[in-house]
Amino acid sequence: MTSGNDHHFLLGGQRSGKSRRAEGLAAAWLATPGREAVLIATAFAGDAEMAERIAIHRRDRAERVPGLGTVEEPRDLAGALRAHSQAHRLVVVDCLTLWLTNLLMPLHGPAVDQAGLPALFDDVAAALVAAPGPVVLVSNEIGLGLSPLTREARRFVDELGRLHQLVAAVCGEVTLMVAGLPVAVKRKSGNP
């Protein structure tokens, strides 16, 4: 079994290089024989433009990291982590921002209420702690700009910040991606 020390959290703005970095970590993992890697995609194609984006991401990812499988799970992230994490398998979650969007602003069905969100966050953290293999998580850092004007947008920024803090606490490494460059925020214990 691995520990949270083996998990890596990648944060950054849009087009900062987060997903590419996660793919690079998966490719490096797959370079050792006997290993597997799977990506848990949290995106939901709610319109034609998003469906096209997802198709492009699938195609490009398959070319860059041929051995990286894909599982689509827009809502039950903790369940997907439990189902797919194994000692010989790296799991990439891309991304936490879209997962939270699916919970708070779903295109279909009811949103998760304020009272239910902490339990879902705790469940993801527990799944990470229990994961027998390494996990790479990707998310957008959106809390660096102006305060949003609407109540819903402020709630989203607040909740994403809470989720980020929880995930960062259980991951051994946290990296902020800026203009395609990794900036170490937290390194595995024992590393300078």
C-alpha positions as CSV (number, residue, x, y, z in Angstrom):
1,M,0.0,0.0,0.0
2,T,1.2,3.5,-0.7
3,S,0.6,6.5,1.5
4,G,-0.7,10.0,0.8
5,N,3.0,10.8,0.3
6,D,2.8,9.1,-3.1
7,H,-0.1,11.4,-4.2
8,H,0.5,14.5,-6.3
9,F,-1.8,17.5,-6.5
10,L,-1.4,19.8,-9.5
11,L,-3.0,23.3,-9.4
12,G,-3.0,26.1,-11.9
13,G,-5.0,28.4,-14.1
14,Q,-6.6,27.4,-17.4
15,R,-4.0,26.3,-19.9
16,S,-1.2,26.4,-17.3
17,G,0.1,22.9,-18.2
18,K,-1.7,21.0,-15.4
19,S,-3.1,18.2,-17.5
20,R,0.1,17.9,-19.6
21,R,2.1,17.6,-16.3
22,A,-0.3,14.9,-15.1
23,E,0.1,13.0,-18.4
24,G,3.9,13.3,-18.1
25,L,3.8,11.7,-14.6
26,A,1.6,8.9,-16.0
27,A,4.0,8.3,-18.9
28,A,6.9,8.1,-16.5
29,W,5.0,5.7,-14.3
30,L,4.1,3.5,-17.3
31,A,7.8,3.3,-18.4
32,T,8.3,0.6,-15.7
33,P,7.0,-2.8,-16.9
34,G,4.0,-4.2,-15.1
35,R,2.5,-0.9,-14.3
36,E,-0.9,0.5,-15.4
37,A,-2.4,4.0,-15.4
38,V,-6.0,5.2,-15.7
39,L,-7.5,8.7,-15.9
40,I,-10.7,9.5,-14.1
41,A,-12.3,12.2,-16.3
42,T,-14.9,14.3,-14.5
43,A,-16.1,16.3,-17.4
44,F,-19.7,16.1,-18.6
45,A,-20.5,17.0,-22.2
46,G,-23.5,19.3,-21.7
47,D,-23.3,20.9,-25.2
48,A,-21.7,20.4,-28.6
49,E,-18.6,22.5,-27.8
50,M,-17.9,20.6,-24.6
51,A,-18.4,17.3,-26.4
52,E,-15.9,18.4,-29.0
53,R,-13.4,19.4,-26.3
54,I,-13.7,16.1,-24.7
55,A,-13.2,14.2,-28.0
56,I,-10.1,16.3,-28.7
57,H,-8.7,15.6,-25.2
58,R,-9.3,11.9,-25.6
59,R,-7.6,11.8,-29.0
60,D,-4.6,13.9,-27.9
61,R,-4.2,12.0,-24.7
62,A,-4.2,8.7,-26.5
63,E,-1.4,9.9,-28.8
64,R,0.7,11.3,-25.9
65,V,0.2,8.5,-23.4
66,P,-1.0,5.4,-25.3
67,G,-1.2,3.2,-22.1
68,L,-3.4,5.6,-20.2
69,G,-6.9,4.2,-19.9
70,T,-9.9,6.5,-19.3
71,V,-12.9,6.2,-17.0
72,E,-15.6,8.8,-17.1
73,E,-17.1,9.6,-13.7
74,P,-18.6,13.1,-13.3
75,R,-20.0,12.7,-9.7
76,D,-18.9,9.6,-7.7
77,L,-15.2,10.5,-7.4
78,A,-14.6,8.7,-4.1
79,G,-16.2,5.5,-5.5
80,A,-14.1,5.7,-8.7
81,L,-10.9,6.1,-6.7
82,R,-11.8,3.1,-4.6
83,A,-12.7,1.0,-7.7
84,H,-9.6,1.8,-9.8
85,S,-6.7,2.4,-7.4
86,Q,-4.3,-0.5,-7.2
87,A,-0.7,-0.8,-6.1
88,H,0.5,-1.2,-9.7
89,R,-1.9,1.4,-11.1
90,L,-1.4,5.2,-11.1
91,V,-4.8,7.0,-11.1
92,V,-5.0,10.5,-12.6
93,V,-8.1,12.6,-11.6
94,D,-8.8,15.4,-14.2
95,C,-10.2,17.5,-12.7
96,L,-11.6,18.5,-9.3
97,T,-12.9,21.8,-10.6
98,L,-15.3,20.0,-13.0
99,W,-16.2,17.5,-10.4
100,L,-17.3,20.3,-8.0
101,T,-19.2,22.0,-10.9
102,N,-21.1,18.7,-11.5
103,L,-22.1,18.7,-7.8
104,L,-23.0,22.3,-7.3
105,M,-24.3,23.3,-10.8
106,P,-25.4,20.0,-12.4
107,L,-26.9,20.1,-15.9
108,H,-29.2,17.2,-14.8
109,G,-30.7,16.5,-11.4
110,P,-30.5,18.4,-8.1
111,A,-27.4,20.1,-6.8
112,V,-25.7,18.9,-3.6
113,D,-26.9,21.0,-0.7
114,Q,-24.5,22.9,1.5
115,A,-24.9,20.3,4.3
116,G,-23.9,17.4,2.1
117,L,-20.8,18.8,0.6
118,P,-18.4,18.3,3.5
119,A,-19.2,14.6,3.7
120,L,-18.4,14.2,-0.1
121,F,-15.1,16.0,0.4
122,D,-14.3,13.8,3.4
123,D,-15.1,10.7,1.4
124,V,-12.7,11.8,-1.4
125,A,-10.0,12.4,1.2
126,A,-10.6,9.0,2.9
127,A,-10.5,7.3,-0.5
128,L,-7.1,9.0,-1.2
129,V,-5.7,8.0,2.2
130,A,-6.8,4.4,1.6
131,A,-5.7,4.3,-2.1
132,P,-3.2,1.4,-2.5
133,G,-1.5,3.1,-5.5
134,P,-0.4,6.7,-6.3
135,V,-3.0,9.3,-7.4
136,V,-2.3,12.5,-9.4
137,L,-5.1,15.1,-9.0
138,V,-5.6,18.1,-11.2
139,S,-7.6,21.2,-10.4
140,N,-7.9,24.9,-11.4
141,E,-6.7,27.5,-8.9
142,I,-9.4,30.1,-9.2
143,G,-9.0,31.9,-5.9
144,L,-6.3,34.3,-7.0
145,G,-8.5,36.8,-8.8
146,L,-11.3,39.2,-7.9
147,S,-14.1,38.2,-5.6
148,P,-17.0,36.9,-7.8
149,L,-20.1,39.1,-8.0
150,T,-22.8,36.5,-7.5
151,R,-23.6,34.4,-4.4
152,E,-23.4,31.2,-6.4
153,A,-20.0,32.0,-7.8
154,R,-18.6,33.1,-4.3
155,R,-19.9,29.8,-2.9
156,F,-18.1,27.9,-5.7
157,V,-14.8,29.7,-5.1
158,D,-15.1,29.1,-1.3
159,E,-16.0,25.4,-1.7
160,L,-13.2,24.8,-4.2
161,G,-10.7,26.4,-1.8
162,R,-11.9,24.1,1.0
163,L,-11.6,21.1,-1.3
164,H,-8.1,22.2,-2.3
165,Q,-6.9,22.5,1.3
166,L,-8.3,19.1,2.2
167,V,-6.7,17.4,-0.8
168,A,-3.3,19.3,-0.4
169,A,-3.2,18.1,3.3
170,V,-3.4,14.4,2.2
171,C,-1.1,14.6,-0.8
172,G,2.7,14.3,-0.4
173,E,3.4,16.7,-3.2
174,V,1.6,19.9,-4.4
175,T,2.7,21.7,-7.5
176,L,1.4,25.0,-8.9
177,M,1.7,25.2,-12.6
178,V,2.4,28.6,-14.1
179,A,2.9,29.1,-17.8
180,G,3.8,25.4,-18.3
181,L,6.4,25.5,-15.5
182,P,6.0,23.5,-12.2
183,V,6.5,25.5,-9.0
184,A,6.9,23.2,-5.9
185,V,4.5,24.1,-3.1
186,K,4.8,21.0,-1.0
187,R,7.3,18.2,-1.5
188,K,7.3,14.6,-0.2
189,S,8.5,14.5,3.4
190,G,12.1,13.7,3.6
191,N,12.9,15.7,0.4
192,P,14.5,19.1,0.7
